[in-house]
Amino acid sequence: MSNFLETVGLLEDKLKNLLEKYEFLKKENEILLGNINELQQTKMFYEEELKNEQENYRLLKIAKTIDGGKIDSKETKQKINALVREIDKCIVKLNQ
């Protein structure tokens, strides 16, 4: 009978350990899932930033092509910056 009680006690201890590990892993999984969501949002933000910068670069290339040396570089940059600011304002209004 003593051997049976020892076996039951050992089984209870192992079960408690398994439950503790399960709870720990469950919490760790929740944390990791939260990290994944946060990183996905950050990735989306930077992808959008990259997309905006690529568009700005495209507009700059177009402006340089159109310019053809008729207007000095400083004026061209100022005009492009003004266009980009206007576009950014429109984007903000569309996102609201």
Secondary structure as UniProt FT lines:
FT   HELIX           2..67
FT   TURN            68..69
FT   HELIX           73..95
//
